[in-house]
């Protein structure tokens, strides 16, 4: 199961992900991200990962790409905090 919802506010766009970012859902989210990033007129895009239960390597690569393009990843709990840490640390190492 995978679910994407979004909410626009004065602060920008928040995209909430729920479930498993794996397999075909990665492509689905990539398409959603690309179309919303282009349509968003604010610089702020938040990706809420607090309700994720698993993310495969392709999903992490997409989150890394989102982070590199200025997206903010929101996490809570051990799993999502570990995913965000892995994604952001690898991105910083690639920039050095």
QUITA-V997148 format. One record per residue. RES is the residue in one small letter. PSI is psi in whole degrees, -180 to 180 (NA if undefined). OMEGA is omega in degrees with one decimal (none if undefined). D_CENTER is the distance of its C-alpha to the mean C-alpha in Angstrom with 2 decimals. Layout:
RES_PSI_OMEGA_D_CENTER, RES_PSI_OMEGA_D_CENTER
//
This chain:
x_140_177.2_16.40, x_137_-178.2_13.03, x_137_176.9_12.53, x_128_171.8_10.50, x_156_178.9_12.06, x_156_179.3_11.91, x_129_176.9_14.32, x_140_177.3_15.79, x_-179_177.6_17.85, x_-28_-178.6_19.77, x_-17_-179.1_17.01, x_-149_-177.7_14.67, x_129_173.3_12.03, x_123_176.5_9.98, x_121_-179.0_7.76, x_128_178.3_8.38, x_137_178.6_7.66, x_139_175.3_10.89, x_-132_-173.1_12.64, x_119_174.9_12.10, x_81_-175.1_9.52, x_160_172.7_12.64, x_-130_-175.4_15.21, x_-19_-179.6_15.46, x_-24_177.6_12.39, x_-46_178.1_10.30, x_-39_178.5_12.56, x_-46_179.2_12.35, x_-36_178.4_8.66, x_-43_177.1_9.33, x_-45_179.3_12.29, x_-47_-179.8_10.81, x_-48_-177.7_8.37, x_-47_-178.6_11.54, x_-35_-179.8_13.89, x_-34_178.4_12.32, x_-42_179.1_11.76, x_-39_-176.7_15.39, x_-21_-175.1_16.65, x_125_-179.9_15.25, x_-9_176.8_18.18, x_153_178.0_16.73, x_-13_-172.7_15.13, x_117_173.1_12.81, x_120_179.0_9.37, x_136_176.2_7.70, x_110_-176.2_4.53, x_112_-177.3_6.88, x_7_-171.1_6.76, x_-23_-179.8_10.54, x_21_176.7_11.77, x_144_176.4_10.32, x_-16_171.8_13.41, x_152_178.7_12.57, x_125_178.7_10.38, x_-179_-176.4_12.62, x_-40_177.4_13.04, x_-37_177.3_11.84, x_-42_177.9_8.50, x_-38_178.0_8.45, x_-40_178.0_9.81, x_-43_177.3_7.23, x_-38_176.7_4.57, x_-43_178.5_7.94, x_-44_178.7_8.70, x_-45_179.0_6.12, x_-43_179.6_7.45, x_-27_179.1_10.80, x_16_173.2_10.87, x_4_176.6_10.69, x_145_176.8_7.34, x_128_-179.0_7.67, x_126_-178.5_5.81, x_130_-178.0_8.25, x_158_169.0_10.00, x_152_-177.6_13.53, x_164_-174.7_15.80, x_-47_-174.4_16.46, x_-56_-175.0_14.01, x_-33_176.1_10.66, x_-40_178.3_12.37, x_-40_178.9_13.53, x_-48_-180.0_10.29, x_-42_178.6_8.99, x_-45_179.1_12.58, x_-47_-178.5_12.82, x_-47_-175.3_9.98, x_-37_178.4_11.37, x_-45_179.2_14.92, x_-37_178.4_14.88, x_-45_180.0_13.67, x_-39_179.0_16.47, x_-35_179.1_18.94, x_-25_-178.6_18.43, x_-18_-177.3_19.22, x_NA_none_22.38
//
